[in-house]
């Protein structure tokens, strides 16, 4: 009798744990692709420059991905330049892309140091590292990174 009572009490608890475990593996997003699309100046103060940044999120999976927010960190020539936060929801359709705009805050001290460095070597290696957060009870995040290089000397010469 006592064994039957314990079994009846424990069975629903185990069922909930198994259900949650199944949901966690079924909804875990795969790391999407990320790329920097555009940077536009908004404003500058003595210590900070703000840019409107557009990033493209690529969904390589055959199911839509939904994100509840994001964090993006920009690095140029190995130097952390600034970060952007996005609280807006973003849904990327299956096997497709979507763009997100947010504000990137840059340190002017880092910009001055970068400008001096680019006078000597006009090639800028950049990377954007993004963390995308999923909605729901089992909040998770996925990280994506993209890197590239811009030859500012060639760009200035029109090449």
N, C-alpha and C positions, 0 to 999 in steps of 0.2 A: 504494500500500500504506500509506504513512504517512498520507495523507489519510483513508483508510478507518478506520484506528486512531483518529485524532483524532475523527472523526465518531462512532464507537462510544462513545468516552469522554464526549464533550460532550452527546450526545443524552439520556442519563439525567439529567444535571444540568439541562438546559433543561426537561425534563419535570417535574422537581420544582418548579422556579420557577413554571412555568405552573400547576401544580396548587395550589401555595400561593396564588398570586395569585387564582385562581378561588375558593378557599375564603374568602379575605379579603373578597371582594366579596359572596359569597353569605351570609355570617354576620354582616355588619355590622348591628347593631341600629339601628332608627329611634328617635329620642328619644321616650321615653314621657312621659305626663303625670304630674305629681306634685302631691299636695295634702296639707295638714296636717289630720289628723283629730282628734287629741287630745293634750293635754298634762296630765300628772299629776305632782304633786310626789313626789319620793322622799326627798331629804334636803337639808339646808342646813348649811354650815359658815361660818366667818368670811369666807372669800374666794370660795366657790363654792356655787351651788345646782344640784342635779341633778334633772332632770325625766325622766319616762318619756314619750317622744314616739311617736306612731303616725302614719305616713305611708301614703298610698294611692298605689300605682303603677298607672297606667292603660296598658294595651297597646292601641294603636290599630291594630295589624297583625293579619293573619289567620294568624299563626304564633306559638307561644309564645315568650316571652323569658325567658332565664335569666341571673341576675346572681349573681356570687360574693361581692359585698360592696358597701358603699355609704358615702358621706360626705354629711352634710346640714349646711348652714350656715343659721342663723336670723338674720335682720336685722329690726329693728323701728325704724321712723322713721329709716331710713338708718344705724342704728348696729349694728355686728356684735355680736350678743348671745352667741352660743355655737355649738358644733358637736357633732355626734353621728357616731359611726362604727359601722358594722354589718359584722361578719365572716360573718354567716349567709347562706347561699344563699337566693335567692328566685326562684321561677318564676312568671311571670304568664301565665295561659292566653291563648290567642288571643282578641282582642276582649273582654277582660275586665279585672278589677282584682284586686289582692292588697294586703294591708296588711303592714307591717313595723313592729315595735316595736324601739326602741333607746333608749339613754340620752343625753340632751342635757345638756351641761355648760355652765352659764351663769356669767359673771363677775358677782359681786355688785356690783362697782364700776359696771359697765354698767347693772345693774338699778337702783341708786340714782339714777344720772343719768337713766334713763328715767322713774322715778317722779316726779322733780322736773319733768321735761318734761310728763308727762301731767297734772300738777296744773294747768298753764297751758292745755294743749290736750288734752282727753281722747280724741282720736282716735289710734288706733295703726295705722300702715300697716306690714304685715309682708310678708316674702318668705322663702321657703325655697328654697334652691338645692341641688340634689342631684346628686351624681355617682354613677352606678351602673356597676360594673365587671363585665365579662363574663369567664367562665372560659375555659380552654383555652390552647393555644400562642400564639395571636394575641390576647393580652390587649388589650382596648380598653375605653374608657369612653364613656358617653353622659351628657350633662348635661341636666337638666330644672329648670325654675323655675316657681314659683307665687307669686302676690301677692294680697293682700287687705287689707281695712280693717275695723277694729272700732271702733265708737263706744262707748267705755267709760262715758261719761256716760249715754247712753241705756240701756245695759245695766244700770247701777246703778239707774236709775229704773224699770226693768221695761218699757221700750218695745221 
